[in-house]
Amino acid sequence: MSTDTLTINIQPVAKSRISELDFNNIEFGKIFSDHMLVSDYKNGAWQAPEIVPYGNMSLSPATSAIHYGQSVFEGMKAYRAENGDILLFRPYDNYKRLNISGDRMCIPELPEEIFMQGLEQLLRLDAAWVPPTKGSALYIRPFTFATDDFIGVRPSSNYKFTIFSCPVGAYYNAPLRVAIETKYVRSAEGGAGYAKAAGNYGAALYPARQMQEKGYHQLIWTDHKEHKYIEESGTMNVMFVIDGVLVTPTTSTTILSGITRDSVLTLARDLGYTVEERRVSIDEIVAAHKAGKLQEAFGTGTAATIAQIATIHCNGEDLDLPEIENREISNRIADELDKIKTGQAPDTHNWVYRISL
């Protein structure tokens, strides 16, 4: 299917639901835009996509994704530029990672034209849903899942790819209190921790809930062998500023290669900060805090961009970090990223995909 011949059939809604949305009071993930893109994989090929009204899907009780977990997803955002254009942040990287995750889950590669042309036409149709308010965005959820109605452990022969969106405000409204997890694991070497597979998130809910009941927002995951080295924080990559150096765990088969993570590290280097990607032990973090050298800690991800960590719970003790407003590196990078995403700063890395309306 070439980019010149891709045809997308569009079935517009009879009446938009945008009147339900208060742009000044947007809850994350509660109201969904009018349309969604769908494409089915059958007979060994992805079919021409369609844009249809957002709505429920009809599925067999035997749908194989429900039973055997062949399901992957992405998360990305669109922003409103000052001239009204829609700005997507690094969509090609989301497309590439969707296929990396899909390969791990035995899902056939999705053609770039279905993802990119479908996404652009969907956003043109639902352009009014991209919030004009500062601090808001249109969250976009592409996902693929197996659709065989068959009970048996094998890769499906049929799949569905879908993109829908929802306007969002801030994911976290306050700095986070996190606890280092030393019993449960998010992933193990050789597993699917590097993929955005649905099962990774389902398995993380139970230990996260246990800590939430103790007053913490999220976990800091540690390695599966020794529970000695830090990996991620909740659903985000995690970073620390220790004595002026930005430190983060190296990506691996157990750690998701975050697009926001890469953006933050790239901008940090652009701004002249020293960056170290390496193993980070719990002992190092505790020692740095004790010595007064742990200056910042934060998570990075699409939903929150940069989520400041105020407290780290470790070995029965709360390690309180410096005030958020005094954090130089993360605040400066967050501000720079926001300006790039919204077209207010030069895009020297060609991260922004502009849709002119």
Secondary structure, 3 states (H helix, E strand, C coil): CCCCCCCCEECCCCCCCHHHCCCCCCCCCCCCCCEEEEEEEECCEECCCEEEECCCCCCCCCEHHHHHCCEEECCEEEEECCCCCEEEECHHHHHHHHHHHHHHCCCCCCCHHHHHHHHHHHHHHCHHHCCCCCCCEEEEEEEEEECCECCCCCCCCCEEEEEEEEEECCCCCCCEEEEECCCCCCCCCCCCCCCCEHHHHHHHHHHHHHHHCCCCCEEEEECCCCCCEEEEECCEEEEEEECCEEEECCCECCECCCHHHHHHHHHHHHCCCCEEECCCEHHHHHHHHHCCCEEEEEEEECCCEEEEEEEEEECCEEEECCCHHHCHHHHHHHHHHHHHHCCCCCCCCCCEEEECC
